[in-house]
Amino acid sequence: MTPRVSFIVPVRNDAARLGRCLQTIVASRGTLGNVEIVVADNGSTDDSAAVATRSGARVLRLPNLRVSELRNQAASATTSDLFAFVDADHEVAQPWIAAALDVMSQDDVGATGAIYEPPSTGTWVQRMYGLLRGRTIGHAEVSWLGSGNLIVRREAFQQVGGFDATLEACEDVDLCQRLRAAGWRIIGDDRLRSVHLGDPPTLRALFRAEPTEAFAMSASLRGDRRFREIDEQVTAMLRFPGDRIAQLTCSFGAHDHSALVIVGEKGRIRMDPAYEYASALAVETEITGKKPQRKTFPKRDQIAAELVAFARCIRDGRDPEPSGEEGLADLYVLEAIQRATETGRIEPIQRISRRARPTKAQSIRRKPHGMPDLVHAQPAGRE
């Protein structure tokens, strides 16, 4: 007897991509009569529910829940043998259901799926994001799979208690770890292809998400009069949407140094120096199996460009961008870091809605210049 499958699709205000997602699920279902689609609507105010209904899906209205709890409640509302968790910004391949049933016919397999793929017409940022994430090749046992493209056996899901509803991120990693600890196998199979349309299309979208939580510690050198009223150094950890953690250290007493390192599963990007405005910058890219690349950016006059930009805003009566909103968002982050150093706890960061963002079109370049002539002054350090 063919097992009954319930597709569980969480959504919130994503009607357009939800429609495409459901179309691919319906195409994969074909003439199978034992497949249902359940859309878990997390309080959408757009046409997501209507799109789901027109596609023949059953809509569960479950507002203001974490996505882990959203999936759990949707699963508990079905009686199917298999739960197919597919996110609204995914498109599954035509043989998806047939392949999933084939893999799950093995009694010791608790879950199967495949690593998300970037869209074929995506930007270079999306393609690079997909390259760093990796790709499922063939059929093999894996340690975990993402919950946006994952089918789980009901018996296994209930045995481990489903997704941990206290987690806001990495709930799929946690679920897979508990499944394996309970003796179930997790299989990656490239027939269960899924294109993830939600990957950030630009570097701005990738790196400009605002942090949601902060944890921090501070330290000062004992007996150093310079730091009687301020911390000599602060180290903070920031949680960003999309299962990302950033760590930063700022020191007033350490050697002059600035660097930025972004590490993914398959490579890293390093800028050193990263934050200097009076020297050239360099970017190094390393990807597993690829030759490292290095690109340099010559020194230029950043201060002169800023003065030109402000002058144009005054002359044309325009608001500057970056604006005060950008600075306010930074202050909220700094306030949360300061609270964390005082309380020793993870502190939430107040959110701010941005009306605009800087764009590449605002770029202003000015050539570098040497040291200016001093007027009635001596260089620093000279008596």
Summary of the structure (lengths in Angstrom):
residues: 383
radius of gyration: 25.6
end to end distance: 91.3
largest distance: 92.6
contacts: 1056
relative contact order: 0.10
helix: 30%
strand: 25%
